[in-house]
Amino acid sequence: MKQFSLIFHILLLAAVGLLYYFHFAADKKPVAKTAAMQPSLTPTKDSCANGHLVAYVELDSLYDNVGYIKQKQKELEAEQERLARQYQNDYQQLENEKNNFLKKGNAITQQEAEDFQAKLYQKQQDIENKKQNEAQEMASRRAKTMEEIQTNLRNFLNEYNADKRFGYIFATGTGLDYILYKDSAHNITPDVIAGLNKAFLQKSK
């Protein structure tokens, strides 16, 4: 047993010695340069080299000068006015019905008065419910129109900035003008207006 223990320790020392030798022998070998350590022959392109040019678009000017947007605004305004007239006409009709009923004067019985009042109230509720539903539909139509306008604007800007000369394009206008300083040299609104009007005319042909 003691002889086995002695042989085991001798082998262990020999193994440690070999590991020690290989470790320091490897350190003396020249280390090959990796691609990361070698200087690049081509300079690395700095993402800030082009200055990340910034442009902006004035939405108020777009709404006032782009034919497609002006047409959509007119359509929404016309629909809004139509709904308002319809609402007034419905209430005017109720008012006429009430006046015609009251013309009966003393001939109106208590039961007739109660029945008419109940019918009048129900018609008022129907008008209000109709108004609420139409208002929701109008809001949905307006949101869809705005989404369509934004989609057309983004599509145009993607083509306009296909060469990536602008790093950012901001929208400014009433209620969202958070840019404290704007250099008019970076105002691309006239280009956007001309481009959108051209695209609108092509679609309308």
RAWO-V855823 format. One line per field, one symbol per residue. ss: DSSP state (2 for helix, 1 for strand, 0 for the rest). phi: phi as a letter, one per 20 degrees, with the letter a starting at -180 (. if undefined). Layout:
ss=???
phi=???
This chain:
ss=0222222222222222222222222222000000000000000000000000011111222222202222222222222222222222222222222222220022200222222222222222222222222222222222222222222222222222000000011111000000000002221022222222222222220
phi=.ffffffffffffffffffffffffffeffeffeffeffffdfffefefemlgdcbcefgfffecegfffffffffffffffffffffffffffffffffffffmfffefffffffffffffffffffffffffffffffffffffffffffffffffffdfelfdfbcedcrfnbeeefbceffdeeggfffffffffffffff
